[in-house]
Structures are given as structure tokens and as C-alpha cells.
Amino acid sequence: MESGPAPVDQEPPDADSPSTHTEMRNLNLLVSEGVHLEVRYLDGRSISMRKDRPVILDDKSSFRIEIESAETAVDYESLSRLMNDHVFAYEGAPVRDLEITQEEDADQRDLVELNGHLTSALGTPFEIEGRPEVTSQGEVRIRTTDIQAFDIEVEGLLDLLGIEAEDVISSLEERGVKVEGNDIVLLLDRLMPPPRISGRVTSVQVAPKGLILHFGGARPAASGNGNYAYYRGGTIRIGKMTMRDADLRIVDQDPGDAFDFSVDRLNEQLQAGYAKLQADGGLTMHVPDFGTSGQPTP
């Protein structure tokens, strides 16, 4: 696949800029073990965490992604895994074995259920029902409609979780969850593993398989066809290769389905493909999907 022209309404960053225009289409991102983020489209910028360093694509902690426009989806299993392996993965956490699903009742399919066990109450099971919505700050709020805990009288969410100390509340916020009254607010810039993402959520939809999130405004025109990740402008680095005034397109060798793309094993995936230098100096890398076996598929 040849590299397509850059959209005329989007100027790339300067060659020495710490940010790089980033465009993704039809990617299934494996962001950590067992956590997948479906990126149907995304336009934004990858920004170095340090002004004196480039965006290092195979060092996910070296940059963050600032979303301008996107449609993404996260399945309930991945969202549950995030909660168990990240948010509540510390000694003394108030919750364990959290599972998030869609409400089963036909007339309440816009609700999600959070089922888990309370650490402070000898593993007592609990259930929270809530309706995801977007806050005025562009965050995702799960507005609680019902709280149940067997054999425990519950006055509110903080009471249920046994959260009172400021340091515990602050710790949860650092991990991506804020409790406001009886509601849970998901702070996506902290909830997801690196690379950190930031952007204004404009809508959230409860679907049978997971939550669908829209960021920013209307979907912009794509600069190419198929499934790919495209980095343009600024300075990027992968392994020993540094590209100033970047023009790098990573393309799915099999466009028949979404591009399975590993954040943690990017180098291995790239090694399984091949590269082609374009006439204008840009580089296109044709790459296989990252297989479920944990290795790039041929």
C-alpha cells in the first residue's frame, strides 16, 4: 500500500517538534495483558513526555496520545481486567473480583452492572447498577441507580466500599477512578496503561459487548485505505531508527479484519513484517497481526 497524502486541513508538526500527528484506522490495540482497545478511527497527536526527547514508539511510557477525534470501544472483559489489575491492584483495596457486564433486563439495556466482593466485609458480594453518561468535563460517569450488598445496610457508595480516608480516595483517583456521591467517574487518562491518552469524550454508548466512546468532533477524512497506524511530522524513534519530519505508516498485511496491534511487543511485530521506502522518502511497514499465541502471525 502506498502512503497517502496528508489531509490538506491538518498541518504536520515541525520536524523538531516533540509531538507527532497520529492517525489510526481499524486497530485492535493490545494495551496490556488481556486488555484490548478497539480503535475504529483516531486522529490526534503523540506527544513526548520530555521536550528533549522524541516520541519513542517502542517505549510506551515515553509519550502520550492527545485525541482530537476518535471512536473507540472497550469490551466488558477488558474493562473488568483494568479494574482488577490496575485500579484495585494494591494491598488493602476495598474491592476484588470485579466484573462489569451489561444489564440483562430488556428495558434496562442502557445500564451496566458491577459485581464484586468487598474486602473489608469478609468477601461479601455486592452489585452496583449504573447508567454511563458524559460529564460536562468530557469524562465518563457511571450514574448509580441501585446498590445492593447481601446482609449489609448500605447508605451510599462510599459507605459500601468503606472509603473515608483522603489518601485512599486520592490513590483511587491516581489509578483512574473518582467517587462522587454515589457515582463512579472514569478518568481515562489514568485508567488506561501507557501510552496515556487524553481527550474529551462526547458520547458513551452501552453495547452488548462493551462501551463505545466518541471523542471530539466529526470523523476526519482518512489519509489512506485499510487498517493502519500513521505517524507524520515531528521526530519519532523505533529501536535504533530515528526519523525526523516523520512519515511512517504501519499497515496491516491482512486487511480482511481489524489490525491486531501490540503496544508492548511492537518490535517483535515489526520484525515479522517488511518495510518499503516511498518515492517521497516516507516509510511504509507491512506488518502481520499479533496473534493470540503472543507472537506475530505469519
Buried (B, 14 or more C-beta within 10 A) or exposed (E): BBBBEBBEEBEBBEEEBBBBBBBBBBBBBBBBEEBBBBBBBBBBBBBBBEEEBBBBBBBBEBBBBBBBBBBBBBBBBBBBBBBBBBBBEEEEBBBBBBBBBBBEEEEBEEBBBBBBBBBBBEEBBBBBBBBBBBBEEBBBBBBBEEBEBEEBEBEEBBBBBBBEEEEBBEBBBEBBBBBEEBBBBBBBBBBBBBBBBBBBBBEBEBEEEBBBBBBBEEEBEBBBEBBBBBBBBBBBBBEEEEBEBBBBBBBBBBBEEBBBBBBBBBEBBBEBBEEBEEEEEBBBBBBBBBBEEEBBBE
